């Protein structure tokens, strides 16, 4: 993410924001990442996670729609997901 001042952001806070994550298919992937997301959005509903397996089933794409109150909160969540060992890509 860039260091654009919040007043120049195209996102209006607070908002519900979709974050797309890709990782290797693993039985604990969703549950583990839900716990990461809940650290930033305690009211996050795990039933709202959208999962799409890759064509060979090796990877899974996940969409977490989180409620964020600030750019700092969103940036911190991106960093936490990006730094997690089970995550390949965060968009």
HTML snippet that shows the backbone in 3Dmol.js (N, CA, C, O; Angstrom):
<script src="https://3Dmol.org/build/3Dmol-min.js"></script>
<div id="view" style="width:600px;height:400px;position:relative"></div>
<script>
const pdb = `
ATOM      1  N   UNK A   1       0.848  -1.163   0.000  1.00  0.00           N
ATOM      2  CA  UNK A   1       0.000   0.000   0.000  1.00  0.00           C
ATOM      3  C   UNK A   1       0.902   1.237   0.000  1.00  0.00           C
ATOM      4  O   UNK A   1       2.025   1.198   0.503  1.00  0.00           O
ATOM      5  N   UNK A   2       0.411   2.304  -0.554  1.00  0.00           N
ATOM      6  CA  UNK A   2       1.213   3.512  -0.639  1.00  0.00           C
ATOM      7  C   UNK A   2       1.001   4.371   0.591  1.00  0.00           C
ATOM      8  O   UNK A   2       0.119   4.108   1.408  1.00  0.00           O
ATOM      9  N   UNK A   3       1.825   5.403   0.710  1.00  0.00           N
ATOM     10  CA  UNK A   3       1.728   6.317   1.844  1.00  0.00           C
ATOM     11  C   UNK A   3       0.877   7.534   1.494  1.00  0.00           C
ATOM     12  O   UNK A   3       1.235   8.657   1.848  1.00  0.00           O
ATOM     13  N   UNK A   4      -0.243   7.327   0.804  1.00  0.00           N
ATOM     14  CA  UNK A   4      -1.149   8.402   0.443  1.00  0.00           C
ATOM     15  C   UNK A   4      -1.902   8.853   1.687  1.00  0.00           C
ATOM     16  O   UNK A   4      -2.444   8.018   2.410  1.00  0.00           O
ATOM     17  N   UNK A   5      -1.947  10.145   1.948  1.00  0.00           N
ATOM     18  CA  UNK A   5      -2.710  10.617   3.107  1.00  0.00           C
ATOM     19  C   UNK A   5      -4.163  10.154   3.022  1.00  0.00           C
ATOM     20  O   UNK A   5      -4.707   9.995   1.929  1.00  0.00           O
ATOM     21  N   UNK A   6      -4.785   9.941   4.177  1.00  0.00           N
ATOM     22  CA  UNK A   6      -6.153   9.421   4.218  1.00  0.00           C
ATOM     23  C   UNK A   6      -7.119  10.307   3.449  1.00  0.00           C
ATOM     24  O   UNK A   6      -8.072   9.804   2.853  1.00  0.00           O
ATOM     25  N   UNK A   7      -6.894  11.611   3.450  1.00  0.00           N
ATOM     26  CA  UNK A   7      -7.823  12.495   2.756  1.00  0.00           C
ATOM     27  C   UNK A   7      -7.792  12.262   1.246  1.00  0.00           C
ATOM     28  O   UNK A   7      -8.729  12.654   0.550  1.00  0.00           O
ATOM     29  N   UNK A   8      -6.730  11.627   0.720  1.00  0.00           N
ATOM     30  CA  UNK A   8      -6.629  11.335  -0.703  1.00  0.00           C
ATOM     31  C   UNK A   8      -7.087   9.917  -1.023  1.00  0.00           C
ATOM     32  O   UNK A   8      -7.063   9.515  -2.187  1.00  0.00           O
ATOM     33  N   UNK A   9      -7.497   9.167  -0.037  1.00  0.00           N
ATOM     34  CA  UNK A   9      -7.924   7.790  -0.236  1.00  0.00           C
ATOM     35  C   UNK A   9      -9.224   7.759  -1.023  1.00  0.00           C
ATOM     36  O   UNK A   9     -10.063   8.648  -0.883  1.00  0.00           O
ATOM     37  N   UNK A  10      -9.387   6.738  -1.849  1.00  0.00           N
ATOM     38  CA  UNK A  10     -10.618   6.548  -2.589  1.00  0.00           C
ATOM     39  C   UNK A  10     -11.657   5.798  -1.763  1.00  0.00           C
ATOM     40  O   UNK A  10     -12.805   5.647  -2.181  1.00  0.00           O
ATOM     41  N   UNK A  11     -11.244   5.332  -0.593  1.00  0.00           N
ATOM     42  CA  UNK A  11     -12.129   4.581   0.296  1.00  0.00           C
ATOM     43  C   UNK A  11     -12.653   5.512   1.376  1.00  0.00           C
ATOM     44  O   UNK A  11     -11.888   6.264   1.980  1.00  0.00           O
ATOM     45  N   UNK A  12     -13.943   5.463   1.617  1.00  0.00           N
ATOM     46  CA  UNK A  12     -14.554   6.238   2.688  1.00  0.00           C
ATOM     47  C   UNK A  12     -14.758   5.316   3.887  1.00  0.00           C
ATOM     48  O   UNK A  12     -15.392   4.267   3.773  1.00  0.00           O
ATOM     49  N   UNK A  13     -14.219   5.713   5.030  1.00  0.00           N
ATOM     50  CA  UNK A  13     -14.311   4.906   6.258  1.00  0.00           C
ATOM     51  C   UNK A  13     -15.378   5.467   7.168  1.00  0.00           C
ATOM     52  O   UNK A  13     -15.619   6.673   7.150  1.00  0.00           O
ATOM     53  N   UNK A  14     -16.027   4.634   7.966  1.00  0.00           N
ATOM     54  CA  UNK A  14     -15.949   3.171   8.015  1.00  0.00           C
ATOM     55  C   UNK A  14     -16.643   2.552   6.806  1.00  0.00           C
ATOM     56  O   UNK A  14     -17.495   3.174   6.172  1.00  0.00           O
ATOM     57  N   UNK A  15     -16.254   1.299   6.499  1.00  0.00           N
ATOM     58  CA  UNK A  15     -16.853   0.591   5.372  1.00  0.00           C
ATOM     59  C   UNK A  15     -16.637  -0.906   5.500  1.00  0.00           C
ATOM     60  O   UNK A  15     -15.827  -1.365   6.304  1.00  0.00           O
ATOM     61  N   UNK A  16     -17.370  -1.655   4.700  1.00  0.00           N
ATOM     62  CA  UNK A  16     -17.133  -3.085   4.555  1.00  0.00           C
ATOM     63  C   UNK A  16     -16.264  -3.248   3.321  1.00  0.00           C
ATOM     64  O   UNK A  16     -16.604  -2.761   2.243  1.00  0.00           O
ATOM     65  N   UNK A  17     -15.136  -3.939   3.482  1.00  0.00           N
ATOM     66  CA  UNK A  17     -14.128  -3.991   2.429  1.00  0.00           C
ATOM     67  C   UNK A  17     -13.755  -5.442   2.130  1.00  0.00           C
ATOM     68  O   UNK A  17     -13.393  -6.181   3.046  1.00  0.00           O
ATOM     69  N   UNK A  18     -13.836  -5.870   0.854  1.00  0.00           N
ATOM     70  CA  UNK A  18     -13.460  -7.247   0.518  1.00  0.00           C
ATOM     71  C   UNK A  18     -11.946  -7.392   0.359  1.00  0.00           C
ATOM     72  O   UNK A  18     -11.305  -6.611  -0.345  1.00  0.00           O
ATOM     73  N   UNK A  19     -11.399  -8.381   1.011  1.00  0.00           N
ATOM     74  CA  UNK A  19      -9.974  -8.701   0.888  1.00  0.00           C
ATOM     75  C   UNK A  19      -9.880 -10.109   0.317  1.00  0.00           C
ATOM     76  O   UNK A  19     -10.469 -11.050   0.848  1.00  0.00           O
ATOM     77  N   UNK A  20      -9.135 -10.237  -0.766  1.00  0.00           N
ATOM     78  CA  UNK A  20      -8.956 -11.540  -1.405  1.00  0.00           C
ATOM     79  C   UNK A  20      -7.597 -12.110  -1.003  1.00  0.00           C
ATOM     80  O   UNK A  20      -6.574 -11.425  -1.040  1.00  0.00           O
ATOM     81  N   UNK A  21      -7.621 -13.380  -0.619  1.00  0.00           N
ATOM     82  CA  UNK A  21      -6.418 -14.073  -0.145  1.00  0.00           C
ATOM     83  C   UNK A  21      -6.313 -15.387  -0.905  1.00  0.00           C
ATOM     84  O   UNK A  21      -7.318 -16.054  -1.148  1.00  0.00           O
ATOM     85  N   UNK A  22      -5.081 -15.758  -1.282  1.00  0.00           N
ATOM     86  CA  UNK A  22      -4.873 -17.063  -1.894  1.00  0.00           C
ATOM     87  C   UNK A  22      -3.809 -17.804  -1.096  1.00  0.00           C
ATOM     88  O   UNK A  22      -2.791 -17.235  -0.702  1.00  0.00           O
ATOM     89  N   UNK A  23      -4.070 -19.085  -0.867  1.00  0.00           N
ATOM     90  CA  UNK A  23      -3.112 -19.919  -0.158  1.00  0.00           C
ATOM     91  C   UNK A  23      -3.253 -21.362  -0.598  1.00  0.00           C
ATOM     92  O   UNK A  23      -4.225 -21.728  -1.259  1.00  0.00           O
ATOM     93  N   UNK A  24      -2.279 -22.178  -0.228  1.00  0.00           N
ATOM     94  CA  UNK A  24      -2.354 -23.611  -0.532  1.00  0.00           C
ATOM     95  C   UNK A  24      -3.543 -24.210   0.204  1.00  0.00           C
ATOM     96  O   UNK A  24      -3.820 -23.866   1.353  1.00  0.00           O
ATOM     97  N   UNK A  25      -4.235 -25.107  -0.477  1.00  0.00           N
ATOM     98  CA  UNK A  25      -5.393 -25.768   0.134  1.00  0.00           C
ATOM     99  C   UNK A  25      -4.938 -26.545   1.367  1.00  0.00           C
ATOM    100  O   UNK A  25      -4.014 -27.356   1.296  1.00  0.00           O
ATOM    101  N   UNK A  26      -5.586 -26.292   2.480  1.00  0.00           N
ATOM    102  CA  UNK A  26      -5.270 -26.949   3.749  1.00  0.00           C
ATOM    103  C   UNK A  26      -6.528 -26.902   4.602  1.00  0.00           C
ATOM    104  O   UNK A  26      -7.260 -25.912   4.593  1.00  0.00           O
ATOM    105  N   UNK A  27      -6.771 -27.972   5.332  1.00  0.00           N
ATOM    106  CA  UNK A  27      -8.010 -28.045   6.115  1.00  0.00           C
ATOM    107  C   UNK A  27      -8.129 -26.942   7.161  1.00  0.00           C
ATOM    108  O   UNK A  27      -9.241 -26.604   7.567  1.00  0.00           O
ATOM    109  N   UNK A  28      -7.013 -26.374   7.605  1.00  0.00           N
ATOM    110  CA  UNK A  28      -7.043 -25.332   8.633  1.00  0.00           C
ATOM    111  C   UNK A  28      -6.947 -23.911   8.080  1.00  0.00           C
ATOM    112  O   UNK A  28      -6.971 -22.949   8.847  1.00  0.00           O
ATOM    113  N   UNK A  29      -6.839 -23.769   6.754  1.00  0.00           N
ATOM    114  CA  UNK A  29      -6.608 -22.441   6.176  1.00  0.00           C
ATOM    115  C   UNK A  29      -7.698 -21.441   6.562  1.00  0.00           C
ATOM    116  O   UNK A  29      -7.397 -20.369   7.087  1.00  0.00           O
ATOM    117  N   UNK A  30      -8.943 -21.782   6.308  1.00  0.00           N
ATOM    118  CA  UNK A  30     -10.024 -20.825   6.566  1.00  0.00           C
ATOM    119  C   UNK A  30     -10.101 -20.485   8.050  1.00  0.00           C
ATOM    120  O   UNK A  30     -10.142 -19.308   8.409  1.00  0.00           O
ATOM    121  N   UNK A  31     -10.121 -21.481   8.908  1.00  0.00           N
ATOM    122  CA  UNK A  31     -10.226 -21.234  10.348  1.00  0.00           C
ATOM    123  C   UNK A  31      -9.080 -20.405  10.889  1.00  0.00           C
ATOM    124  O   UNK A  31      -9.278 -19.524  11.725  1.00  0.00           O
ATOM    125  N   UNK A  32      -7.879 -20.691  10.408  1.00  0.00           N
ATOM    126  CA  UNK A  32      -6.703 -19.940  10.863  1.00  0.00           C
ATOM    127  C   UNK A  32      -6.790 -18.483  10.443  1.00  0.00           C
ATOM    128  O   UNK A  32      -6.519 -17.583  11.239  1.00  0.00           O
ATOM    129  N   UNK A  33      -7.169 -18.252   9.191  1.00  0.00           N
ATOM    130  CA  UNK A  33      -7.230 -16.870   8.701  1.00  0.00           C
ATOM    131  C   UNK A  33      -8.430 -16.114   9.264  1.00  0.00           C
ATOM    132  O   UNK A  33      -8.373 -14.893   9.405  1.00  0.00           O
ATOM    133  N   UNK A  34      -9.508 -16.814   9.586  1.00  0.00           N
ATOM    134  CA  UNK A  34     -10.636 -16.166  10.259  1.00  0.00           C
ATOM    135  C   UNK A  34     -10.166 -15.590  11.590  1.00  0.00           C
ATOM    136  O   UNK A  34     -10.571 -14.487  11.958  1.00  0.00           O
ATOM    137  N   UNK A  35      -9.327 -16.308  12.312  1.00  0.00           N
ATOM    138  CA  UNK A  35      -8.808 -15.803  13.588  1.00  0.00           C
ATOM    139  C   UNK A  35      -7.945 -14.556  13.378  1.00  0.00           C
ATOM    140  O   UNK A  35      -7.993 -13.630  14.188  1.00  0.00           O
ATOM    141  N   UNK A  36      -7.162 -14.524  12.307  1.00  0.00           N
ATOM    142  CA  UNK A  36      -6.369 -13.324  11.994  1.00  0.00           C
ATOM    143  C   UNK A  36      -7.309 -12.152  11.724  1.00  0.00           C
ATOM    144  O   UNK A  36      -7.121 -11.061  12.262  1.00  0.00           O
ATOM    145  N   UNK A  37      -8.317 -12.382  10.895  1.00  0.00           N
ATOM    146  CA  UNK A  37      -9.272 -11.322  10.542  1.00  0.00           C
ATOM    147  C   UNK A  37     -10.012 -10.830  11.787  1.00  0.00           C
ATOM    148  O   UNK A  37     -10.204  -9.625  11.953  1.00  0.00           O
ATOM    149  N   UNK A  38     -10.422 -11.736  12.649  1.00  0.00           N
ATOM    150  CA  UNK A  38     -11.143 -11.336  13.860  1.00  0.00           C
ATOM    151  C   UNK A  38     -10.288 -10.481  14.797  1.00  0.00           C
ATOM    152  O   UNK A  38     -10.826  -9.747  15.626  1.00  0.00           O
ATOM    153  N   UNK A  39      -8.994 -10.566  14.676  1.00  0.00           N
ATOM    154  CA  UNK A  39      -8.130  -9.689  15.456  1.00  0.00           C
ATOM    155  C   UNK A  39      -8.287  -8.228  15.067  1.00  0.00           C
ATOM    156  O   UNK A  39      -7.935  -7.333  15.835  1.00  0.00           O
ATOM    157  N   UNK A  40      -8.817  -7.988  13.870  1.00  0.00           N
ATOM    158  CA  UNK A  40      -9.001  -6.620  13.373  1.00  0.00           C
ATOM    159  C   UNK A  40     -10.476  -6.252  13.258  1.00  0.00           C
ATOM    160  O   UNK A  40     -10.832  -5.074  13.282  1.00  0.00           O
ATOM    161  N   UNK A  41     -11.333  -7.266  13.134  1.00  0.00           N
ATOM    162  CA  UNK A  41     -12.781  -7.073  13.030  1.00  0.00           C
ATOM    163  C   UNK A  41     -13.445  -8.126  13.921  1.00  0.00           C
ATOM    164  O   UNK A  41     -13.842  -9.186  13.438  1.00  0.00           O
ATOM    165  N   UNK A  42     -13.568  -7.833  15.231  1.00  0.00           N
ATOM    166  CA  UNK A  42     -14.093  -8.831  16.172  1.00  0.00           C
ATOM    167  C   UNK A  42     -15.484  -9.357  15.827  1.00  0.00           C
ATOM    168  O   UNK A  42     -15.847 -10.453  16.254  1.00  0.00           O
ATOM    169  N   UNK A  43     -16.259  -8.605  15.073  1.00  0.00           N
ATOM    170  CA  UNK A  43     -17.599  -9.038  14.702  1.00  0.00           C
ATOM    171  C   UNK A  43     -17.651  -9.813  13.394  1.00  0.00           C
ATOM    172  O   UNK A  43     -18.734 -10.101  12.886  1.00  0.00           O
ATOM    173  N   UNK A  44     -16.496 -10.149  12.850  1.00  0.00           N
ATOM    174  CA  UNK A  44     -16.456 -10.838  11.566  1.00  0.00           C
ATOM    175  C   UNK A  44     -17.190 -12.175  11.645  1.00  0.00           C
ATOM    176  O   UNK A  44     -16.995 -12.944  12.587  1.00  0.00           O
ATOM    177  N   UNK A  45     -18.036 -12.446  10.650  1.00  0.00           N
ATOM    178  CA  UNK A  45     -18.816 -13.680  10.588  1.00  0.00           C
ATOM    179  C   UNK A  45     -18.114 -14.689   9.680  1.00  0.00           C
ATOM    180  O   UNK A  45     -18.042 -14.471   8.471  1.00  0.00           O
ATOM    181  N   UNK A  46     -17.595 -15.784  10.233  1.00  0.00           N
ATOM    182  CA  UNK A  46     -16.893 -16.779   9.416  1.00  0.00           C
ATOM    183  C   UNK A  46     -17.763 -17.387   8.313  1.00  0.00           C
ATOM    184  O   UNK A  46     -17.240 -17.862   7.305  1.00  0.00           O
ATOM    185  N   UNK A  47     -19.073 -17.375   8.493  1.00  0.00           N
ATOM    186  CA  UNK A  47     -19.967 -17.919   7.466  1.00  0.00           C
ATOM    187  C   UNK A  47     -19.960 -17.066   6.200  1.00  0.00           C
ATOM    188  O   UNK A  47     -20.427 -17.515   5.153  1.00  0.00           O
ATOM    189  N   UNK A  48     -19.439 -15.846   6.281  1.00  0.00           N
ATOM    190  CA  UNK A  48     -19.422 -14.958   5.122  1.00  0.00           C
ATOM    191  C   UNK A  48     -18.209 -15.181   4.217  1.00  0.00           C
ATOM    192  O   UNK A  48     -18.131 -14.582   3.145  1.00  0.00           O
ATOM    193  N   UNK A  49     -17.263 -16.031   4.626  1.00  0.00           N
ATOM    194  CA  UNK A  49     -16.075 -16.282   3.811  1.00  0.00           C
ATOM    195  C   UNK A  49     -16.490 -16.981   2.526  1.00  0.00           C
ATOM    196  O   UNK A  49     -17.222 -17.970   2.550  1.00  0.00           O
ATOM    197  N   UNK A  50     -16.018 -16.458   1.416  1.00  0.00           N
ATOM    198  CA  UNK A  50     -16.255 -17.094   0.125  1.00  0.00           C
ATOM    199  C   UNK A  50     -14.979 -17.829  -0.263  1.00  0.00           C
ATOM    200  O   UNK A  50     -13.896 -17.245  -0.242  1.00  0.00           O
ATOM    201  N   UNK A  51     -15.099 -19.110  -0.618  1.00  0.00           N
ATOM    202  CA  UNK A  51     -13.937 -19.926  -0.978  1.00  0.00           C
ATOM    203  C   UNK A  51     -14.106 -20.473  -2.387  1.00  0.00           C
ATOM    204  O   UNK A  51     -15.183 -20.938  -2.761  1.00  0.00           O
ATOM    205  N   UNK A  52     -13.015 -20.412  -3.174  1.00  0.00           N
ATOM    206  CA  UNK A  52     -12.997 -20.942  -4.525  1.00  0.00           C
ATOM    207  C   UNK A  52     -11.711 -21.738  -4.730  1.00  0.00           C
ATOM    208  O   UNK A  52     -10.625 -21.158  -4.725  1.00  0.00           O
ATOM    209  N   UNK A  53     -11.811 -23.053  -4.911  1.00  0.00           N
ATOM    210  CA  UNK A  53     -10.605 -23.851  -5.139  1.00  0.00           C
ATOM    211  C   UNK A  53     -10.047 -23.605  -6.543  1.00  0.00           C
ATOM    212  O   UNK A  53     -10.786 -23.264  -7.466  1.00  0.00           O
ATOM    213  N   UNK A  54      -8.741 -23.781  -6.687  1.00  0.00           N
ATOM    214  CA  UNK A  54      -8.126 -23.695  -8.007  1.00  0.00           C
ATOM    215  C   UNK A  54      -8.565 -24.900  -8.835  1.00  0.00           C
ATOM    216  O   UNK A  54      -9.140 -25.845  -8.293  1.00  0.00           O
ATOM    217  N   UNK A  55      -8.303 -24.876 -10.127  1.00  0.00           N
ATOM    218  CA  UNK A  55      -8.758 -25.951 -11.013  1.00  0.00           C
ATOM    219  C   UNK A  55      -8.189 -27.309 -10.610  1.00  0.00           C
ATOM    220  O   UNK A  55      -8.850 -28.331 -10.797  1.00  0.00           O
ATOM    221  N   UNK A  56      -6.986 -27.338 -10.067  1.00  0.00           N
ATOM    222  CA  UNK A  56      -6.384 -28.604  -9.634  1.00  0.00           C
ATOM    223  C   UNK A  56      -6.571 -28.868  -8.147  1.00  0.00           C
ATOM    224  O   UNK A  56      -6.179 -29.920  -7.644  1.00  0.00           O
ATOM    225  N   UNK A  57      -7.167 -27.918  -7.449  1.00  0.00           N
ATOM    226  CA  UNK A  57      -7.402 -28.088  -6.022  1.00  0.00           C
ATOM    227  C   UNK A  57      -6.185 -27.878  -5.144  1.00  0.00           C
ATOM    228  O   UNK A  57      -6.222 -28.169  -3.949  1.00  0.00           O
ATOM    229  N   UNK A  58      -5.108 -27.374  -5.725  1.00  0.00           N
ATOM    230  CA  UNK A  58      -3.882 -27.140  -4.968  1.00  0.00           C
ATOM    231  C   UNK A  58      -3.977 -25.876  -4.125  1.00  0.00           C
ATOM    232  O   UNK A  58      -3.439 -25.820  -3.019  1.00  0.00           O
ATOM    233  N   UNK A  59      -4.661 -24.862  -4.646  1.00  0.00           N
ATOM    234  CA  UNK A  59      -4.814 -23.581  -3.972  1.00  0.00           C
ATOM    235  C   UNK A  59      -6.286 -23.295  -3.740  1.00  0.00           C
ATOM    236  O   UNK A  59      -7.165 -23.911  -4.343  1.00  0.00           O
ATOM    237  N   UNK A  60      -6.528 -22.350  -2.857  1.00  0.00           N
ATOM    238  CA  UNK A  60      -7.903 -21.889  -2.644  1.00  0.00           C
ATOM    239  C   UNK A  60      -7.880 -20.367  -2.537  1.00  0.00           C
ATOM    240  O   UNK A  60      -7.031 -19.788  -1.859  1.00  0.00           O
ATOM    241  N   UNK A  61      -8.826 -19.738  -3.218  1.00  0.00           N
ATOM    242  CA  UNK A  61      -8.991 -18.290  -3.124  1.00  0.00           C
ATOM    243  C   UNK A  61     -10.094 -17.996  -2.127  1.00  0.00           C
ATOM    244  O   UNK A  61     -11.170 -18.591  -2.181  1.00  0.00           O
ATOM    245  N   UNK A  62      -9.822 -17.078  -1.222  1.00  0.00           N
ATOM    246  CA  UNK A  62     -10.782 -16.721  -0.179  1.00  0.00           C
ATOM    247  C   UNK A  62     -11.093 -15.238  -0.258  1.00  0.00           C
ATOM    248  O   UNK A  62     -10.209 -14.429  -0.539  1.00  0.00           O
ATOM    249  N   UNK A  63     -12.341 -14.877  -0.012  1.00  0.00           N
ATOM    250  CA  UNK A  63     -12.721 -13.476   0.097  1.00  0.00           C
ATOM    251  C   UNK A  63     -13.289 -13.254   1.488  1.00  0.00           C
ATOM    252  O   UNK A  63     -14.253 -13.902   1.894  1.00  0.00           O
ATOM    253  N   UNK A  64     -12.670 -12.321   2.216  1.00  0.00           N
ATOM    254  CA  UNK A  64     -13.111 -11.903   3.539  1.00  0.00           C
ATOM    255  C   UNK A  64     -13.643 -10.488   3.398  1.00  0.00           C
ATOM    256  O   UNK A  64     -12.881  -9.587   3.047  1.00  0.00           O
ATOM    257  N   UNK A  65     -14.913 -10.262   3.658  1.00  0.00           N
ATOM    258  CA  UNK A  65     -15.449  -8.900   3.640  1.00  0.00           C
ATOM    259  C   UNK A  65     -15.459  -8.421   5.085  1.00  0.00           C
ATOM    260  O   UNK A  65     -16.251  -8.880   5.908  1.00  0.00           O
ATOM    261  N   UNK A  66     -14.557  -7.485   5.369  1.00  0.00           N
ATOM    262  CA  UNK A  66     -14.334  -7.034   6.745  1.00  0.00           C
ATOM    263  C   UNK A  66     -14.845  -5.616   6.940  1.00  0.00           C
ATOM    264  O   UNK A  66     -14.883  -4.818   6.003  1.00  0.00           O
ATOM    265  N   UNK A  67     -15.236  -5.316   8.171  1.00  0.00           N
ATOM    266  CA  UNK A  67     -15.635  -3.954   8.519  1.00  0.00           C
ATOM    267  C   UNK A  67     -14.403  -3.231   9.049  1.00  0.00           C
ATOM    268  O   UNK A  67     -13.810  -3.647  10.045  1.00  0.00           O
ATOM    269  N   UNK A  68     -14.025  -2.150   8.382  1.00  0.00           N
ATOM    270  CA  UNK A  68     -12.861  -1.370   8.811  1.00  0.00           C
ATOM    271  C   UNK A  68     -13.272   0.061   9.099  1.00  0.00           C
ATOM    272  O   UNK A  68     -14.132   0.632   8.428  1.00  0.00           O
ATOM    273  N   UNK A  69     -12.632   0.626  10.119  1.00  0.00           N
ATOM    274  CA  UNK A  69     -12.944   1.995  10.541  1.00  0.00           C
ATOM    275  C   UNK A  69     -11.917   3.013  10.080  1.00  0.00           C
ATOM    276  O   UNK A  69     -12.163   4.217  10.141  1.00  0.00           O
ATOM    277  N   UNK A  70     -10.750   2.531   9.612  1.00  0.00           N
ATOM    278  CA  UNK A  70      -9.700   3.467   9.218  1.00  0.00           C
ATOM    279  C   UNK A  70      -8.730   2.809   8.245  1.00  0.00           C
ATOM    280  O   UNK A  70      -8.664   1.584   8.133  1.00  0.00           O
ATOM    281  N   UNK A  71      -7.998   3.633   7.564  1.00  0.00           N
ATOM    282  CA  UNK A  71      -6.963   3.132   6.656  1.00  0.00           C
ATOM    283  C   UNK A  71      -5.893   2.380   7.434  1.00  0.00           C
ATOM    284  O   UNK A  71      -5.373   1.371   6.959  1.00  0.00           O
ATOM    285  N   UNK A  72      -5.563   2.862   8.621  1.00  0.00           N
ATOM    286  CA  UNK A  72      -4.549   2.201   9.441  1.00  0.00           C
ATOM    287  C   UNK A  72      -4.968   0.774   9.790  1.00  0.00           C
ATOM    288  O   UNK A  72      -4.153  -0.148   9.758  1.00  0.00           O
ATOM    289  N   UNK A  73      -6.245   0.605  10.122  1.00  0.00           N
ATOM    290  CA  UNK A  73      -6.758  -0.724  10.444  1.00  0.00           C
ATOM    291  C   UNK A  73      -6.671  -1.640   9.217  1.00  0.00           C
ATOM    292  O   UNK A  73      -6.238  -2.786   9.333  1.00  0.00           O
ATOM    293  N   UNK A  74      -7.074  -1.146   8.057  1.00  0.00           N
ATOM    294  CA  UNK A  74      -7.025  -1.924   6.825  1.00  0.00           C
ATOM    295  C   UNK A  74      -5.584  -2.284   6.470  1.00  0.00           C
ATOM    296  O   UNK A  74      -5.300  -3.428   6.114  1.00  0.00           O
ATOM    297  N   UNK A  75      -4.676  -1.316   6.564  1.00  0.00           N
ATOM    298  CA  UNK A  75      -3.265  -1.578   6.265  1.00  0.00           C
ATOM    299  C   UNK A  75      -2.683  -2.624   7.204  1.00  0.00           C
ATOM    300  O   UNK A  75      -1.930  -3.495   6.768  1.00  0.00           O
ATOM    301  N   UNK A  76      -3.019  -2.550   8.479  1.00  0.00           N
ATOM    302  CA  UNK A  76      -2.502  -3.507   9.460  1.00  0.00           C
ATOM    303  C   UNK A  76      -3.031  -4.910   9.165  1.00  0.00           C
ATOM    304  O   UNK A  76      -2.296  -5.888   9.302  1.00  0.00           O
ATOM    305  N   UNK A  77      -4.286  -5.018   8.765  1.00  0.00           N
ATOM    306  CA  UNK A  77      -4.846  -6.318   8.419  1.00  0.00           C
ATOM    307  C   UNK A  77      -4.145  -6.890   7.186  1.00  0.00           C
ATOM    308  O   UNK A  77      -3.801  -8.072   7.163  1.00  0.00           O
ATOM    309  N   UNK A  78      -3.934  -6.066   6.171  1.00  0.00           N
ATOM    310  CA  UNK A  78      -3.204  -6.518   4.983  1.00  0.00           C
ATOM    311  C   UNK A  78      -1.823  -7.038   5.373  1.00  0.00           C
ATOM    312  O   UNK A  78      -1.400  -8.096   4.906  1.00  0.00           O
ATOM    313  N   UNK A  79      -1.122  -6.296   6.225  1.00  0.00           N
ATOM    314  CA  UNK A  79       0.224  -6.728   6.638  1.00  0.00           C
ATOM    315  C   UNK A  79       0.176  -8.050   7.396  1.00  0.00           C
ATOM    316  O   UNK A  79       1.022  -8.918   7.180  1.00  0.00           O
ATOM    317  N   UNK A  80      -0.808  -8.211   8.282  1.00  0.00           N
ATOM    318  CA  UNK A  80      -0.930  -9.448   9.059  1.00  0.00           C
ATOM    319  C   UNK A  80      -1.213 -10.637   8.140  1.00  0.00           C
ATOM    320  O   UNK A  80      -0.625 -11.705   8.313  1.00  0.00           O
ATOM    321  N   UNK A  81      -2.099 -10.462   7.174  1.00  0.00           N
ATOM    322  CA  UNK A  81      -2.397 -11.550   6.253  1.00  0.00           C
ATOM    323  C   UNK A  81      -1.214 -11.843   5.341  1.00  0.00           C
ATOM    324  O   UNK A  81      -0.870 -13.004   5.118  1.00  0.00           O
ATOM    325  N   UNK A  82      -0.598 -10.802   4.817  1.00  0.00           N
ATOM    326  CA  UNK A  82       0.545 -10.971   3.918  1.00  0.00           C
ATOM    327  C   UNK A  82       1.702 -11.689   4.616  1.00  0.00           C
ATOM    328  O   UNK A  82       2.413 -12.474   3.989  1.00  0.00           O
ATOM    329  N   UNK A  83       1.886 -11.430   5.877  1.00  0.00           N
ATOM    330  CA  UNK A  83       2.984 -12.032   6.622  1.00  0.00           C
ATOM    331  C   UNK A  83       2.702 -13.430   7.157  1.00  0.00           C
ATOM    332  O   UNK A  83       3.590 -14.071   7.718  1.00  0.00           O
ATOM    333  N   UNK A  84       1.474 -13.905   6.988  1.00  0.00           N
ATOM    334  CA  UNK A  84       1.112 -15.220   7.524  1.00  0.00           C
ATOM    335  C   UNK A  84       1.683 -16.321   6.615  1.00  0.00           C
ATOM    336  O   UNK A  84       1.612 -16.224   5.389  1.00  0.00           O
ATOM    337  N   UNK A  85       2.242 -17.354   7.227  1.00  0.00           N
ATOM    338  CA  UNK A  85       2.916 -18.405   6.469  1.00  0.00           C
ATOM    339  C   UNK A  85       1.987 -19.236   5.576  1.00  0.00           C
ATOM    340  O   UNK A  85       2.462 -19.904   4.658  1.00  0.00           O
ATOM    341  N   UNK A  86       0.690 -19.207   5.823  1.00  0.00           N
ATOM    342  CA  UNK A  86      -0.253 -19.978   5.013  1.00  0.00           C
ATOM    343  C   UNK A  86      -0.757 -19.190   3.800  1.00  0.00           C
ATOM    344  O   UNK A  86      -1.474 -19.735   2.961  1.00  0.00           O
ATOM    345  N   UNK A  87      -0.389 -17.926   3.708  1.00  0.00           N
ATOM    346  CA  UNK A  87      -0.898 -17.038   2.655  1.00  0.00           C
ATOM    347  C   UNK A  87       0.148 -16.858   1.559  1.00  0.00           C
ATOM    348  O   UNK A  87       1.318 -16.580   1.825  1.00  0.00           O
ATOM    349  N   UNK A  88      -0.312 -17.024   0.311  1.00  0.00           N
ATOM    350  CA  UNK A  88       0.573 -16.807  -0.849  1.00  0.00           C
ATOM    351  C   UNK A  88       0.419 -15.385  -1.388  1.00  0.00           C
ATOM    352  O   UNK A  88       1.409 -14.724  -1.700  1.00  0.00           O
ATOM    353  N   UNK A  89      -0.822 -14.921  -1.495  1.00  0.00           N
ATOM    354  CA  UNK A  89      -1.110 -13.611  -2.097  1.00  0.00           C
ATOM    355  C   UNK A  89      -2.260 -12.948  -1.351  1.00  0.00           C
ATOM    356  O   UNK A  89      -3.202 -13.617  -0.926  1.00  0.00           O
ATOM    357  N   UNK A  90      -2.179 -11.624  -1.194  1.00  0.00           N
ATOM    358  CA  UNK A  90      -3.284 -10.837  -0.641  1.00  0.00           C
ATOM    359  C   UNK A  90      -3.591  -9.720  -1.633  1.00  0.00           C
ATOM    360  O   UNK A  90      -2.691  -8.993  -2.053  1.00  0.00           O
ATOM    361  N   UNK A  91      -4.844  -9.585  -2.000  1.00  0.00           N
ATOM    362  CA  UNK A  91      -5.276  -8.515  -2.915  1.00  0.00           C
ATOM    363  C   UNK A  91      -6.336  -7.669  -2.253  1.00  0.00           C
ATOM    364  O   UNK A  91      -6.830  -6.716  -2.855  1.00  0.00           O
TER     365      UNK A  91
END
`;
const viewer = $3Dmol.createViewer("view");
viewer.addModel(pdb, "pdb");
viewer.setStyle({}, {cartoon: {color: "spectrum"}});
viewer.zoomTo();
viewer.render();
</script>
